[in-house]
Amino acid sequence: LDELTILQDGVEGFPADVAREMVEEELGAPIDELFSDFSAEPAAAASLAQVFRATLRSSGEAVAVKVQRPFVLETVSLDLHLARAAGQFLRKMSPEASQRVDVVSLLDEFAANFYRELDYVLECENGIRIARDMRRLPRVKIPANYPQLTSRRVHTAEWVDGEKLSQSTADDVGELVNLGVITYLTQLLDTGFFHADPHPGNILYVDSVHPPKLGLIDYGQVKRLTDQQRYDVAKAYLLVEAALRIDPKTDLQADPAAHARAKAAIARHQFETLGVKTEKLDPGVAYEQACVYFGRMDAAWLYPLNVIQWSDSVEARDPLKDISACEYLVMLNMTTMMIRGLGEMLQQYRNLAAVWAPTARRALSEQPGLLETVEAEIRSWHEP
């Protein structure tokens, strides 16, 4: 998270007059007709865009106007084309290496996500959908979106005042970390439509209201899960939640036979249901990965490694071979690890499986008999 913060902050902006011209071109009207005030300098700048604070002339509401960096689409398209050509050359020259990591497929998936992120009409639609889904959580602040003032390269949304949650020293910051975990839980297991870019700059402590709210901004990257994917992920959380309770690291008196059956069940679920493909299909590595991605990533669990060292270790022992069948799972795991990483920066540690188990049970209850089948499988671990 520290590295992501460095990447997101302090990017050099492009000239404000260029941004103003783009806004007028994209929205089809002079800025002064649309906004009574438009900041002379960007309030924030990132690699793909910069954000200006403005005031709607029609209502006096404060808004954030995100303007795409000029020629970013053309520049990155050329880079992707050259990288893909290099990947195709690697396929021909080293088929074995391509079987391990298919660079072309990875680039194609990245490109698809990247082009969606650059279409601000989609981002606006995503924000409206997330706001509707999150109405059940009144302390979560999702900015209002303005489709009539949005185009492919310009996005207008409500201005949200707040500080980065990762930098807050407020006494109730732990409450909002809990709320963040619940928010992503709701998106992943209840609605199946989740914010896939929870870096520190997108998660705010909003203290302009009482009680303070959790602000979530920027919906360029989202992911949709099918109902079956939601059920498969919910089962993974329940398997891991039960396995961690009988893991020797947690319980020195744990039954070795029951734990061995738990490990085997989780490895089967990883390989056969979730679609994880590795070179060796090592069940021990699969179990270890599931415990971290769906359960615990705190220092006590990973000791003596940190999470980066641990990730390098499991990749060295059994490299990931193909993500085509589990691309959604990769994004899900990245998202949940980032939200937990935020908690750890604030000394707020979470066993994700334990926190999310009740909602996982509710998701599985949507289909008759599904929850009962999973619970029977867990009970079977303890049978002689």
C-alpha positions as CSV (number, residue, x, y, z in Angstrom):
1,L,0.0,0.0,0.0
2,D,2.9,2.4,0.7
3,E,4.2,1.8,-2.8
4,L,0.8,2.3,-4.3
5,T,0.4,5.6,-2.4
6,I,3.7,6.8,-4.0
7,L,2.5,5.8,-7.4
8,Q,-0.9,7.6,-7.0
9,D,0.4,10.8,-5.5
10,G,2.6,13.6,-6.9
11,V,2.1,12.9,-10.6
12,E,3.0,15.9,-12.7
13,G,-0.2,17.5,-14.2
14,F,-0.8,18.8,-17.7
15,P,-1.7,22.5,-18.4
16,A,-5.0,23.6,-17.0
17,D,-5.9,25.5,-20.2
18,V,-5.6,22.2,-22.1
19,A,-8.0,20.6,-19.6
20,R,-10.5,23.4,-19.9
21,E,-10.5,23.1,-23.7
22,M,-11.1,19.4,-23.4
23,V,-14.0,19.9,-21.0
24,E,-15.6,22.3,-23.4
25,E,-15.0,20.1,-26.4
26,E,-16.3,17.0,-24.7
27,L,-19.4,18.6,-23.0
28,G,-20.2,20.8,-25.9
29,A,-20.5,24.1,-24.1
30,P,-18.3,26.8,-22.6
31,I,-17.1,26.1,-19.1
32,D,-18.7,29.3,-17.8
33,E,-22.1,28.1,-18.9
34,L,-21.7,24.8,-17.0
35,F,-19.8,25.9,-14.0
36,S,-19.8,29.1,-11.9
37,D,-16.4,28.3,-10.7
38,F,-13.6,26.0,-12.1
39,S,-10.3,25.8,-10.2
40,A,-7.3,27.2,-12.0
41,E,-5.1,24.3,-11.0
42,P,-5.9,20.6,-10.5
43,A,-6.8,19.4,-7.0
44,A,-5.2,16.1,-7.8
45,A,-3.2,14.5,-10.6
46,A,-2.7,10.9,-11.5
47,S,-1.1,9.0,-14.3
48,L,-4.3,8.8,-16.4
49,A,-6.2,12.0,-15.5
50,Q,-6.4,15.1,-13.2
51,V,-9.2,16.4,-11.1
52,F,-10.5,20.0,-10.9
53,R,-12.9,21.3,-8.3
54,A,-15.8,23.2,-9.7
55,T,-19.2,24.5,-8.8
56,L,-22.3,23.7,-10.9
57,R,-23.9,26.9,-12.2
58,S,-27.3,25.2,-12.2
59,S,-27.4,24.3,-8.5
60,G,-24.3,25.6,-6.7
61,E,-23.2,22.1,-5.8
62,A,-19.4,21.4,-5.5
63,V,-18.2,18.8,-8.0
64,A,-15.1,17.0,-9.0
65,V,-14.4,17.2,-12.8
66,K,-12.0,14.5,-13.9
67,V,-10.3,15.2,-17.2
68,Q,-8.4,12.5,-19.0
69,R,-4.7,13.1,-19.8
70,P,-4.4,14.1,-23.5
71,F,-3.3,11.3,-25.9
72,V,-3.2,8.7,-23.0
73,L,-5.4,6.3,-25.1
74,E,-3.1,6.6,-28.1
75,T,0.1,6.4,-26.1
76,V,-0.9,3.3,-24.1
77,S,-2.4,1.6,-27.2
78,L,0.9,1.8,-28.9
79,D,2.7,0.5,-25.9
80,L,0.3,-2.4,-25.6
81,H,0.6,-3.2,-29.3
82,L,4.4,-3.3,-29.0
83,A,4.3,-5.4,-25.9
84,R,1.8,-7.8,-27.5
85,A,4.0,-8.2,-30.5
86,A,6.9,-9.1,-28.1
87,G,4.7,-11.6,-26.4
88,Q,3.8,-13.3,-29.7
89,F,7.4,-13.5,-30.5
90,L,8.1,-15.1,-27.2
91,R,5.3,-17.6,-27.9
92,K,7.1,-18.7,-31.1
93,M,10.6,-18.7,-29.6
94,S,9.9,-20.3,-26.3
95,P,6.6,-22.3,-26.2
96,E,7.5,-23.8,-22.8
97,A,7.8,-20.3,-21.2
98,S,4.5,-19.3,-22.8
99,Q,2.8,-22.3,-21.2
100,R,4.0,-21.1,-17.8
101,V,3.0,-17.5,-18.2
102,D,1.0,-16.6,-21.4
103,V,2.1,-12.9,-21.7
104,V,-0.3,-12.3,-24.6
105,S,-3.3,-13.5,-22.7
106,L,-2.3,-11.4,-19.7
107,L,-1.9,-8.3,-21.9
108,D,-5.2,-8.9,-23.6
109,E,-7.0,-9.1,-20.2
110,F,-5.1,-6.0,-19.0
111,A,-5.9,-4.1,-22.2
112,A,-9.7,-4.9,-21.8
113,N,-9.7,-3.6,-18.3
114,F,-7.6,-0.6,-19.2
115,Y,-9.9,0.5,-22.0
116,R,-12.9,0.2,-19.8
117,E,-11.2,2.3,-17.2
118,L,-10.6,5.0,-19.8
119,D,-14.3,5.2,-20.7
120,Y,-15.7,7.7,-18.2
121,V,-19.3,7.0,-19.3
122,L,-18.8,3.5,-17.9
123,E,-17.3,4.9,-14.8
124,C,-20.3,7.1,-14.3
125,E,-22.7,4.1,-14.7
126,N,-20.6,2.1,-12.3
127,G,-20.8,4.8,-9.7
128,I,-24.5,5.0,-10.0
129,R,-24.9,1.3,-9.6
130,I,-22.6,1.1,-6.6
131,A,-24.5,4.0,-4.9
132,R,-27.7,2.2,-5.4
133,D,-26.3,-1.1,-4.0
134,M,-24.8,0.7,-1.0
135,R,-27.9,2.5,0.2
136,R,-28.2,-0.3,2.8
137,L,-25.0,1.1,4.5
138,P,-25.9,4.7,5.4
139,R,-22.4,5.5,6.7
140,V,-20.8,4.8,3.3
141,K,-20.5,7.9,1.2
142,I,-20.6,7.3,-2.6
143,P,-20.4,10.5,-4.7
144,A,-23.4,11.4,-6.8
145,N,-22.7,11.2,-10.5
146,Y,-23.8,13.6,-13.3
147,P,-24.3,11.7,-16.6
148,Q,-25.3,14.9,-18.4
149,L,-21.9,16.3,-17.6
150,T,-19.9,13.2,-18.4
151,S,-18.4,11.9,-21.6
152,R,-15.7,9.4,-22.5
153,R,-12.9,11.7,-21.4
154,V,-14.6,13.9,-18.8
155,H,-16.4,12.7,-15.7
156,T,-18.3,14.9,-13.3
157,A,-19.2,13.7,-9.8
158,E,-20.0,15.1,-6.4
159,W,-17.1,16.6,-4.5
160,V,-16.3,14.7,-1.3
161,D,-14.3,16.4,1.4
162,G,-12.2,14.1,3.4
163,E,-8.7,12.8,4.3
164,K,-7.2,9.5,3.3
165,L,-8.4,6.9,5.8
166,S,-4.8,5.5,5.8
167,Q,-3.6,8.8,7.2
168,S,-6.3,9.5,9.6
169,T,-5.6,9.7,13.4
170,A,-9.2,9.9,14.4
171,D,-10.3,7.9,17.4
172,D,-13.0,6.1,15.5
173,V,-10.9,5.1,12.5
174,G,-11.2,1.4,13.6
175,E,-15.0,1.7,13.1
176,L,-14.5,2.8,9.5
177,V,-12.0,0.1,8.8
178,N,-14.7,-2.4,10.0
179,L,-17.2,-0.6,7.8
180,G,-14.8,-0.9,4.8
181,V,-14.6,-4.6,5.4
182,I,-18.4,-4.9,5.6
183,T,-18.8,-2.7,2.5
184,Y,-16.6,-4.9,0.3
185,L,-18.2,-8.0,1.8
186,T,-21.6,-6.6,0.7
187,Q,-20.3,-5.9,-2.8
188,L,-18.6,-9.3,-3.2
189,L,-21.0,-11.7,-1.7
190,D,-24.4,-9.9,-1.7
191,T,-24.4,-7.9,-5.0
192,G,-21.6,-9.4,-7.0
193,F,-20.5,-6.0,-8.2
194,F,-17.4,-4.6,-6.6
195,H,-15.0,-1.7,-6.6
196,A,-11.8,-3.3,-7.8
197,D,-9.4,-0.4,-7.1
198,P,-9.4,0.3,-3.3
199,H,-6.0,2.0,-3.2
200,P,-5.5,4.5,-0.3
201,G,-6.4,7.6,-2.4
202,N,-9.9,6.1,-3.1
203,I,-10.8,5.5,0.6
204,L,-11.6,8.6,2.6
205,Y,-12.4,9.5,6.2
206,V,-15.3,12.0,5.7
207,D,-15.7,14.1,8.9
208,S,-17.8,16.9,7.4
209,V,-20.8,15.0,8.7
210,H,-21.6,13.4,12.1
211,P,-21.0,10.6,12.6
212,P,-18.1,10.5,10.1
213,K,-18.6,8.4,7.0
214,L,-16.4,6.2,4.8
215,G,-16.0,7.8,1.4
216,L,-15.4,5.5,-1.6
217,I,-14.5,7.3,-4.8
218,D,-13.3,6.4,-8.4
219,Y,-15.2,3.6,-10.1
220,G,-13.1,3.1,-13.2
221,Q,-12.3,-0.4,-12.2
222,V,-15.1,-2.7,-11.2
223,K,-15.7,-6.4,-11.5
224,R,-18.9,-8.3,-11.8
225,L,-19.4,-11.8,-10.4
226,T,-21.9,-14.3,-11.6
227,D,-24.1,-15.9,-9.0
228,Q,-22.2,-19.2,-9.3
229,Q,-18.9,-17.3,-8.7
230,R,-20.4,-15.7,-5.6
231,Y,-21.4,-19.1,-4.3
232,D,-18.0,-20.6,-5.1
233,V,-16.2,-17.7,-3.3
234,A,-18.7,-18.0,-0.3
235,K,-17.8,-21.7,0.0
236,A,-14.1,-20.8,0.0
237,Y,-14.6,-18.5,2.9
238,L,-16.5,-21.1,4.9
239,L,-13.9,-23.8,4.2
240,V,-11.1,-21.5,5.3
241,E,-12.9,-20.2,8.3
242,A,-13.4,-23.8,9.5
243,A,-9.9,-24.9,8.6
244,L,-8.2,-22.1,10.4
245,R,-9.9,-23.1,13.6
246,I,-8.2,-26.6,13.4
247,D,-4.9,-25.5,12.0
248,P,-1.9,-26.3,14.2
249,K,-0.8,-22.7,14.0
250,T,-4.1,-21.7,15.7
251,D,-4.7,-24.8,17.9
252,L,-1.7,-26.8,19.2
253,Q,-4.2,-29.6,20.1
254,A,-5.7,-29.8,16.7
255,D,-6.5,-33.2,15.2
256,P,-3.9,-33.9,12.5
257,A,-6.2,-36.1,10.5
258,A,-9.0,-33.6,10.5
259,H,-6.6,-30.9,9.4
260,A,-5.3,-33.0,6.6
261,R,-8.8,-33.6,5.3
262,A,-9.4,-29.8,5.6
263,K,-6.3,-29.1,3.5
264,A,-7.3,-31.6,0.9
265,A,-10.8,-30.2,0.6
266,I,-9.6,-26.6,0.2
267,A,-7.0,-27.7,-2.4
268,R,-9.8,-29.5,-4.4
269,H,-11.9,-26.4,-4.2
270,Q,-9.1,-24.2,-5.4
271,F,-8.2,-26.4,-8.4
272,E,-11.5,-27.9,-9.4
273,T,-14.0,-25.2,-8.6
274,L,-12.3,-21.8,-8.5
275,G,-10.2,-22.7,-11.5
276,V,-6.7,-22.0,-10.0
277,K,-4.0,-23.6,-12.3
278,T,-0.5,-24.0,-11.1
279,E,2.5,-26.0,-12.5
280,K,2.5,-28.7,-9.8
281,L,-1.0,-28.5,-8.4
282,D,0.6,-28.7,-5.0
283,P,-2.2,-29.1,-2.4
284,G,0.0,-27.7,0.4
285,V,0.6,-24.5,-1.5
286,A,-3.1,-24.2,-2.5
287,Y,-4.1,-24.5,1.1
288,E,-1.5,-21.9,2.2
289,Q,-2.7,-19.5,-0.5
290,A,-6.4,-19.9,0.4
291,C,-5.7,-19.3,4.1
292,V,-4.0,-16.0,3.3
293,Y,-6.3,-14.8,0.5
294,F,-9.5,-15.7,2.2
295,G,-8.4,-15.6,5.9
296,R,-5.3,-14.2,7.6
297,M,-2.4,-12.1,6.3
298,D,-1.2,-10.6,9.6
299,A,2.4,-10.8,10.6
300,A,1.7,-13.4,13.3
301,W,0.3,-15.8,10.7
302,L,3.0,-15.2,8.0
303,Y,6.0,-15.1,10.4
304,P,8.9,-14.9,9.7
305,L,7.9,-13.6,6.3
306,N,6.1,-10.4,5.3
307,V,3.3,-10.7,2.7
308,I,5.6,-9.8,-0.3
309,Q,8.1,-12.4,0.8
310,W,5.4,-15.0,1.3
311,S,3.9,-14.3,-2.1
312,D,7.4,-14.8,-3.7
313,S,7.8,-18.0,-1.7
314,V,4.6,-19.6,-2.9
315,E,5.2,-18.6,-6.5
316,A,8.6,-20.1,-6.4
317,R,7.3,-23.4,-4.9
318,D,4.4,-23.8,-7.3
319,P,4.1,-21.1,-10.0
320,L,0.7,-19.9,-11.3
321,K,0.3,-21.4,-14.7
322,D,-2.9,-19.9,-16.2
323,I,-5.3,-17.2,-14.9
324,S,-7.8,-17.4,-17.7
325,A,-10.3,-19.5,-15.7
326,C,-9.8,-17.5,-12.4
327,E,-9.2,-13.9,-13.6
328,Y,-12.1,-12.7,-11.4
329,L,-10.5,-14.4,-8.4
330,V,-7.2,-12.7,-9.0
331,M,-9.0,-9.3,-8.9
332,L,-11.0,-10.3,-5.9
333,N,-7.9,-11.4,-4.0
334,M,-6.1,-8.2,-4.9
335,T,-9.0,-6.1,-3.7
336,T,-9.5,-7.9,-0.4
337,M,-5.7,-7.9,0.3
338,M,-5.6,-4.1,-0.3
339,I,-8.5,-3.4,2.0
340,R,-6.9,-5.6,4.7
341,G,-3.6,-4.0,4.1
342,L,-5.2,-0.6,4.8
343,G,-6.4,-2.0,8.1
344,E,-3.0,-3.3,9.0
345,M,-1.4,0.1,8.2
346,L,-3.8,1.4,10.9
347,Q,-3.0,-1.5,13.3
348,Q,-6.5,-3.0,12.6
349,Y,-6.0,-6.7,11.9
350,R,-8.8,-8.9,10.5
351,N,-9.4,-12.6,9.9
352,L,-11.4,-12.2,6.8
353,A,-12.9,-15.6,6.8
354,A,-14.2,-15.2,10.4
355,V,-15.7,-11.7,9.6
356,W,-17.3,-12.8,6.4
357,A,-18.6,-16.3,7.3
358,P,-22.1,-15.1,8.3
359,T,-22.6,-13.3,5.0
360,A,-21.1,-16.3,3.1
361,R,-23.7,-18.5,4.8
362,R,-26.4,-16.1,3.8
363,A,-25.2,-16.2,0.1
364,L,-25.2,-20.0,0.0
365,S,-28.7,-20.0,1.6
366,E,-30.0,-18.5,-1.6
367,Q,-29.9,-21.9,-3.2
368,P,-31.8,-24.7,-1.5
369,G,-29.4,-27.3,0.1
370,L,-26.2,-25.5,-0.9
371,L,-25.3,-24.3,2.6
372,E,-26.2,-27.7,4.1
373,T,-23.9,-29.5,1.6
374,V,-21.0,-27.3,2.5
375,E,-21.5,-27.6,6.3
376,A,-21.8,-31.4,5.9
377,E,-18.5,-31.5,4.0
378,I,-16.9,-29.5,6.9
379,R,-18.3,-31.9,9.5
380,S,-16.9,-34.8,7.5
381,W,-13.4,-33.6,8.3
382,H,-13.9,-34.8,11.9
383,E,-15.3,-38.2,11.1
384,P,-13.0,-41.2,11.7
